[in-house]
Amino acid sequence: MMLNSYRVSGGLARVPEVVALFKRHGRSDVATLASWIDNREVLSFEWQSQTWLPLFQFNRFDMTPRPELGQVLAELTSVYGPWELANWFAQPNPWLVDRTPADMLGSDLPAVLNASRADRFIANG
């Protein structure tokens, strides 16, 4: 289900595939990717004993994280674990008129931020 959900926004890739994309874009610093994952600066989750990353979150010209992503992650990483966070970005969100946050991130950051704040508030109960 997760694979299908992310297909529209660029798909999913395992860490070795993301590293290959890094190399194609002139980046060979795998430690940077590891740091982004460890510090939750990019979205990643474990599935079938592998780490997966949604590709919507990377600038496809240089494979850096999209700057707007950090604002949304700052709202949600304290209330959602990696799998829940991946689902949050991939599933239609009622605050976004049933569009996915992954699809809306680049076109309507204020709406995605509002959705993330609303869902954080609900998650905190």
C-alpha positions in Angstrom: 0.0 0.0 0.0 2.8 2.4 0.9 4.5 1.8 -2.5 1.3 2.7 -4.4 0.6 5.7 -2.2 4.0 7.3 -3.0 4.0 6.4 -6.7 2.3 9.6 -7.7 4.7 11.8 -5.8 7.9 10.2 -7.1 8.0 6.8 -5.5 10.1 5.2 -2.8 13.7 4.1 -2.9 15.9 2.0 -0.6 19.0 3.6 0.8 21.4 2.0 -1.9 19.1 3.4 -4.6 19.2 6.9 -3.0 23.0 6.7 -2.7 23.2 5.8 -6.5 21.1 8.9 -7.2 23.4 11.0 -5.0 26.4 9.7 -7.0 24.6 10.6 -10.3 24.2 14.1 -9.1 27.8 14.5 -8.1 27.3 13.8 -4.4 29.3 11.0 -2.9 28.9 11.9 0.8 26.9 9.0 2.1 27.5 10.2 5.6 25.4 13.2 4.9 22.4 11.0 4.0 23.0 8.9 7.1 23.0 12.1 9.2 19.8 13.3 7.6 18.1 10.0 8.5 19.5 9.9 12.0 18.5 13.5 12.7 15.1 13.0 11.1 15.7 15.7 8.6 14.4 13.4 5.9 11.5 11.0 6.1 12.5 7.3 6.2 11.0 4.1 7.5 11.9 0.5 7.9 10.1 -2.2 5.8 11.3 -5.7 5.1 14.5 -5.1 6.9 15.5 -2.2 4.7 15.3 1.6 5.1 13.1 3.3 2.5 12.9 7.0 1.6 10.1 8.7 -0.3 11.7 10.6 -3.2 9.2 13.5 -3.2 11.3 15.0 -0.4 14.5 15.5 -2.4 15.3 18.2 -4.9 15.9 16.2 -8.0 18.7 18.5 -9.3 21.1 18.0 -6.4 19.4 15.5 -4.1 19.2 17.8 -1.2 16.1 17.8 1.0 13.4 20.2 -0.1 13.6 23.2 2.3 9.9 23.2 3.0 10.1 19.6 4.3 11.9 20.6 7.5 9.1 22.9 8.6 6.6 20.1 8.3 8.8 17.5 10.0 9.4 20.0 12.9 5.7 19.9 13.5 5.3 16.1 13.4 8.4 14.3 14.5 7.6 14.7 18.2 4.2 13.0 17.9 4.8 10.4 15.1 7.2 7.6 14.6 8.8 7.0 11.2 6.1 4.6 9.9 3.3 6.9 11.1 5.0 9.9 9.6 5.5 8.1 6.2 1.7 7.2 6.3 0.8 10.8 7.2 2.6 12.2 4.0 1.2 9.4 1.8 -2.5 9.3 2.8 -5.2 11.7 1.7 -5.7 14.3 4.4 -9.0 15.9 5.2 -7.3 19.2 6.0 -6.0 19.2 2.4 -9.4 18.3 0.8 -8.2 14.7 0.6 -5.0 15.3 -1.2 -1.8 13.9 0.2 0.7 16.1 2.0 3.4 14.7 -0.3 1.5 15.9 -3.4 0.8 19.3 -1.8 4.1 20.1 -0.2 5.6 21.9 -3.3 2.4 23.7 -4.3 0.8 24.8 -1.0 3.2 24.8 1.9 0.9 26.9 4.1 -1.9 24.3 3.8 0.4 21.4 4.6 1.8 23.3 7.6 -1.8 24.0 8.8 -2.6 20.3 8.3 0.5 19.2 10.2 -0.3 21.5 13.1 -3.9 20.4 13.3 -2.9 16.7 13.3 -0.1 17.3 15.8 -2.7 19.0 18.1 -5.0 16.0 17.7 -2.2 13.5 18.3 -1.2 15.3 21.5 -4.8 14.9 22.7 
